[in-house]
Amino acid sequence: MQRLTYIDWVRGLASVLMFQTHCYDSWLRSDQRDSALFHWSQLGGTLPAPLFIFLAGLSMALVTERLREKGIARNAILKQTAMRGAEIFALGLLFRVQEFVLGYRAAPWTDLFRVDVLNILGLSMILVAVLCWLTAAPEIAAARARSIAGGCAAAALVAVLTPPLWTTWRPRFLPWQLESYINGVHIFDKPQPWLFPLFPWAAFAFAGLAVGFLIFSPFARRREGLFFFLLGLSGVAVCYLSWLLDASPVRLYAVYDYWHSSPDFLLMRCGILLIILFLVYAWCRWGFAQIGFSPITQLGNTSLLVYWVHIEFVYGGMSILPKRACSIPKATLGLLAIFLAMLALSLLRTRYKKGRVKVLRPAAVEPASAPAT
């Protein structure tokens, strides 16, 4: 599949899930927020952030493997991949400044230091780049194996450290602006589950890194379809393991919060991500995803742009519908409008980018013997 279409499709799926969660959350009035639709919408909203971060780690593995195959030095690979993470982190800071300026007088100054998904996405990419640098080896196969083991170990370490860093091991000596990057405490007296600190969110990037390098394994290259099927089965097994651990009477932590900081819940979400990856791969390879135009794939190509823009038209001062004042049908029409508008924006961005590449590409020089036209 050209350009690993399934990765773009998963990004597009995450974008659509993000749209519906944000639209219903922003626009539905209070009496509609107890409906089954709203609860299912919010449940679907737990997937976009893990998907984006997981795919970032997976994509970093693909880029690193390609660069290693070309014989690029590990320091040069580190510089290229870490700079991409730094760029995303800088965009996250810029996004917070934009939201503060657009919400002037309504937004508190502390929102400038809120740890959002772009911030942690960029930092996670930098950490993943450093891990790839540490696990580099003269032989590509050895480097791949070390990176897979390192990604799994780092994901497990982040998961295990999350509960104490949220409770008994909180780094209270740090200013809250910095502690927020560890546990999402922000300005409150305890960590907030709606923020995106490194613990536990960086674990998804490390897990994605391991899966990304597995895609380059000899077995996956020879039997790609079987590999992804086994990946989906492993996702089911991981979900079952999470259920068993949660049902166990043995508790390793004094404070057990399954839905927010527990390693068991993180294990469940990783299993779901593997299942989604297999299903999307199957859809893209054997389904109808590549027949004609795919709006989901198109959105996945420009997921950062549509994330950035849609927030202002859903939550910001330019919201296309009144906040907390809409019925389900009205909010659904607004969701459709957002989807179509973001799709149109994505198409414009793609067309502009292709046109720019065409202009910058040097014209081909005809040989002297070519006949005149």
N, C-alpha and C positions, 0 to 999 in steps of 0.2 A: 504494500500500500504506500502510495507516494506520500512523502513527508509525514509518515506515521499518522495517518488521518485519525486514528482512534484517540490520539492525545488531544487533537483539536476538538474532537467531538465531545470528549469528557469535559474539556474546558467550557465548551458551549453549553453543555448540560448544567454545569455548575452555575453559569451565568443566568440561565433560565430559572433555576431553583432560587437563585439570589433575587431575581426580579420579583417573583411571586411572593417570596417571604417579606421583602421590604415593602412592596405595594400594599399588601393586606395589613401589615403591621402599622404602616403610616396612615392609611386612609379609613379603615373600618371604624365605625363608631362603637361605643362601649357595649351596647346591647348585642352587637354582632360578634364580639370577641370571645363569646362562650360557645360559638358554633363549632361543629365538627370540622368544617372547612378551615377555619382559622387554626385550630389545633394541628390539623394535618399539614397546613402551610408552614407553621412554625417548626414542626418536626422535620419537614423537608429542608428547612433553613439551617439545620445542623450539619448539612453535608457540604455546602459550597466552600467554606473556609478550609476544612481538611482536604478537600479535593484539590483546591488551588495550591496549597502548600505541598501536598504529596506529589503533584505533578511538577512542581518546581524542582524537587529533589530528583524525580525521575528524569526530567529534561537535563539537569546538570550532569547526571550520569551519562546520558547520550552524548552530550557535547564533549565531556571529558574523555570518553572512550574514543570518539572520532579524532580528537586531538592527539591522544596517545598513539593511535594507529598511524598518524602522520609523522610521528617521531618528534613532536613538539616537546621541549623541555618542561619539566614539571613546574618550574618557577614561572614560566610564561603561561602555562595553563592556569596556575593559581591567579596570576594577575588578571587574565581575561575573564575567568569565571567569577572571581571575587568582585571585580569592578561592576559586573552586571548586578550582583547583589547590592552593592553600594548604591548603584543607580536607582534600584527599586526602593531602597531605604530612604534615599533623598527625596524621591517622589512621594513617599509616605509622609515625610515632614512637610513638603510643599502642599500636599493635600490638606493637612491639618491647618496650615496657614490660610489656605483658600477658604475652607469652611468657616474659620473664625472671622475672616474679613467679610464674607457674604452674610454671616449671621451676627454682624456687629451689633452690640447692645443687648442681644439676646443670648449669645454664646459666652460662657464664662472663660476667662483667660486660661484656666486650667485645662481646657479642651486642647490647647496647643500641645500639651504633653501627653495626651491620651494615646495609649498603645493600641493601634488599630492593625488590621490584617496586613496592610502594605508594609508597615514598619517591621513586623515580625517575619514577613515573607522575605524581605531584603536581608535581615540579619541571619535568618536560617540559611539562605543561599550562601552567605559569606562563610558560615560555619561548615556547611557542606563542602565548599571549595577548599577550606583548610584541611578537612578530613581527607579529601581526595589527594591533597598534597602530601599528607603524612603517610598515606597508604600506597604511594607510588612505588614502583619497583621496575628494574630493568626489563623484565619480561612482562608483556601485556597481560597474559593469562594470570600471572602471579599478582599483578597490581589489581586486576579485576576481582580475584578471590579475596584479597586483603580489603578492598573497598566494600565488598558485600558484607564481610564479617564486621568491618568497622561501622558500617551503616546500621546493622542490626544491633550491635553492642551500644552504639550511641543512642539509638531510639529507646532501647531498654533502660539505659541509664537515666535518660530524661524522664521516662515514665515512673521509674522507681523513686526519683528524687522529688517529683512534683508534690505529693502529699505533705512531706515535712516542710518543704519550702513555702507551702501555703499556710502552715500552722506553726509547729513547734520550732522550725529552723528558719523562720522568716528573717531576712537580712534587714532588720529594723534600723541598723546603723546607717543605711544608705538614705539619701534624700528620696522622697516618694517618687520623684520623677524617674529615678534610676531603679528603685525597687519595683516599680510597675513593669519594667521589662523582665523581671524575674518571676513575679507572681500576679501581676495585674491589680495591685492594691489601689492604684490611682490616689485619690484624695480621701479614701474611705478607711474605715478601721480594720477592714479585712479584704482579702482578694475578691475581685469581682469576676464571676464566670462569663460575663458578656464581653470582656476584654480579651486580648490576644498576647499573653506573655510567652516568653521562650519555653517556660515549663507550664503546660505540656506540649505546646503547639509545634515546637521545633522537632519533636519526635516524628511527626508526619513527613517532614522533609528527609530525615535520615532513613525512614522506612521506604520512601519513594526512591532514594538513592540506591538502596539495596536492590529493589525491584528493577530499576533501570539498568544496573549492571548485569542482573540475571538475564535480561532480554538479549544481551550480547554473548551469553554463554553458548558453547558449541551445540548443546542439546536444543536450546531455544532457537538457534539459527536453522538447525536441521528440521526440527518438528515444531514449528511456531504455533500451529493450531493446538496441538496437544499440550504444549507448554502453557498456553493461556488457559486451557481447560483445567489443567492441574493447579494453576494459580487461583482459579475460581473455587476449586475444591478446597484448597488450603484456606481460602477466605471463610468458607463454611466451617471448617475445622477450628479456625481461630475464634469465630463467633461462639461456637459451642464451648470452647475452652474458657472464654470470658464468662459465659453463663455458669459454668461449673465453679469457677473461682469465686464468682459473686455469691453463689449459693453455699459455699463452704463456710463452716462456722469459724474457721481459723482466720484471724485478722492480724495483719502485720503492722497496722498503724493504729494509733490511739484515736484518730479522727478518720472515719471512713465515709467518703462522699462519692458514691459510684458515679453520679451523673456529671460531675465536674472535674475532680482531681484524681480519681482512682485509676491506677494502671489497668484495671479490669475493663473499664469503659473505653479507655484508649485502645485496648486490644480489640474490643468489639468494633470500634469505628475503623480500625485498620482492616479487619476482616471484611467489613462492608465495602471498603474502598477496593479491595482485591476482587470482590464479586462484581462490583460495578465495572472495573477495568476489563474483566473477562467478558461481561455481557456487551459492553460497548465494542470491544474488539470483534466479537462474533457478529454484531450488527453491522459493523463497518466492512467485515470481510465477506460474510455470507448473506447479509440482509440487504436493505435498500438504501443504506446511508450514502452510497456513492453514485446512485443512479440520479442523474440530473443535479439540480441545485440543492444543497443542504443548508438551510438557515442556521441549524445548530452548529455545523462546522464553521460557517462564516463567522458567527459570534465568537467561537473559540479562537479564531485567528486574531481577534482584536479584543480579547477579554479584558485587558487592562483599561483600554479606552472606554468601553461600555460600562465598566465598573465605575470609573471616575465620573462619567457624565451623568449616569442615571441617578446617582445619589442626590444631586441637587434638585432634580425634577421629581423626586419622590419624598425626600426628607427635608430638603432645603427651602429657601425662601421662594424659589421658582416652582414649587410643587404644582403639578397640573390639576390636582384635585384638593379640596379642603381636607386638612388633616383631622383624623378622628371624627369625621362627620359623614361618612359615606355608607351606603348599603352594600351588600355583597355584589349585586349586579353592577352597580356603578363602579365599585372598586375593580371588578373584573374587566370592565370596559377600559378603565384606566391602565390596568395591567397590559391589556392587548395593545393599547396605544404606546406604552413604553416599549414593549417588545418590538413593534414595527418601527418605532423611531430609532431604537438602538440598532436594529438590523440595517436600516437605511444609512445610519451613521457609519456602521461597520463597512458597508459596501462602498461608501464614499471614501473612507480611509484606504481601503484596499485598492480602489481605482486610482486614487492619488499616488499611492506608493508605487504601483506598477508604472504609472505615467512618469513618475520621477526617475525610476530606474531606467526606463526607456530613453529618457532625455540624457541621462548621465552616461549611458553606455556608449562607448566610442563606435562610430560607424564603421562597418566592415569595408576594408580596402579591396577593390577588385584587382585581380592580376592584370598585367599589361596586355596579355593575350586575349582577354575576355572581349567578346564582341560588343560594340556599342548598342545601346537600346534606344 
